[in-house]
Structure formats: structure tokens, C-alpha cells
Amino acid sequence: MAKHVFLTGPPGIGKTTLIQKATEALKTSGVPIDGFYTEEVREGGRRTGFDVVTLSGRRGILSRVRSGSSTARREYCVGQYVVDLPSFEQLVLPLLRNITKENRDSILQDVVTAAQNCLK
């Protein structure tokens, strides 16, 4: 039986809220889960980027709106957003490296939604 769910939809309909509530329900039920989701960051009512949040509660920058000034370091851009690759790698790569045949069905990811939102 498949245990993978891909959650997609337009911004603001509650995808992240659903992930958060499902995560809490699974943890409360004693189901071992691990993974991450993305959460938009707003300042003054305007979306300014996304954070990556692990299911253990660690948070880091995923992306922010590109500023007009250029930086000396190489930037990875998706649309108007600059992706903070070191932050993503520090938080998410250890989770992905720990995927085994036994635990792969318990990993929650909001990658599809993050990619859709960043490309808009």
C-alpha cells in the first residue's frame, strides 16, 4: 500500500497548516516521522521568502526576495528568490541521508509546494 502523499494547490489554501497538523497527530500517536516542510515568511503583509522547518523544530532560511545589490558570493535564484543553499543543505541533507528502506515512507516533505511557490 502506497504511503506517499503529494500536496499541491494555490498559495493560501492551508497546505502548510495541514502538514503541521498531520505531523502533530502522527507524533501524538507515536508514529516515528522525520522530514521537513517550507513556510512562507511575510514582512508587512508581503511575502519576502521561505523558511525550511524540520519536524524536530529546527528552522533555517530557504529563500528570500532578491535585493537590487549584487553580492560577491554565487547566488542560486528561482524567480525573484535567492536560495540559501548552505542553510538548506545544513538542515535538510542530514534528513535525506538518513532515509532507509525501513523509514522512507515516514518522511514528510513539502518540496513540490515549495518549488511551485518559488517559481511563481
N, C-alpha and C positions, 0 to 999 in steps of 0.2 A: 504494500500500500504506500503510495507517494505521500511524503510529509513535507513537501516544499510548497510555499505559497509566494506568489509574486503579487505585490500590492501596488497598483498603479492608479492614477487619477489626477485630475487637475489640482493645482495648489489650493489649500484651504479647506479640503473636504474631510480632513481628520485622519490621514494616513499615519502620521507620526503618533497621534493620540492613540490610535488603535494598536500600534506596535507597543507603546508604553503600557497600555492596559493588558494586552496579551502577555507581555513579559512579566508583569506583576502577578497575573493569575497563574502563570506557569511556575514562577518561583514559589508562590504561596502553596501550590500543590506539590511542591517537592521535585518538580521536573528539572533536571540539570540542563541549563541552557547557557549559551555564551554567544557573543556576537556584538553587533553594533547597529546603530541607526543614525540618520542625519537629522539635524534640527535647524530650521532657519533661524537666522539672527536678524533682529529688527532694531533699528535706531530711528526714533522719531516717526514711527509708523511706516518706515521704508525698509524693505529687505536689503541688508548690506552684506549678507553672506550666509554660510552654513557652518555648523559645527558638527563634528563626529562625536558620538556619545557611545561608550561601550556599555554593555549590560551590567558591568560591575560598577558603573558610575563615573568612570574617567571621561574627561571631556577635552577636546582639542579643536583647533581651527581646521576646518576642511577647506574653506574658501572665503574670500572677501572680494567686494567690488574693487575692480582695478582703479588705482589712483592715476591721475594725469601724469605724475612724475615717473620716470623710469628708474629702475634700481640696478645696482651692479650685478646682483646675482641673477641667474637664469630663472625666468618665470614660466610657469605652466598655466596657460589660460584656457578657459572654456567660456565662450561668450564674453560677458562683462566681468567674469570672476577670475581671480588669480587663485590657483590651487596651492595650498600649503602642503607640498608633498612630504617634507620631513615630518610634520605633525601627523599626517595620515599614516605614514609608514610606521612611526613610533607606536601609535595606538592600535592600528588595525592589522599590520603584518604579523605580530605575535599571535593574534587570534586565528588568522588564516593558516599559519604554520602549525597550529595545534589541531587542525582538522584531521580526524582519522575516519576510517570506515565506520567505526563504532559511534562517533559523535557527530558526524556530518549532518544528520537530519535534525539536530537540535540547534543549529546555528541560524540566528535571525539576522537578516541583512536588509537594509533599505537602499541598496545600491541602485536598483532600477529607478526608483523615485528620485534619488539624488542626481542621477545622470539626466533624467528628464527635466528636472528643475533647473539644473545648471545650463542646459542647452537652450532654455527659453530666453 
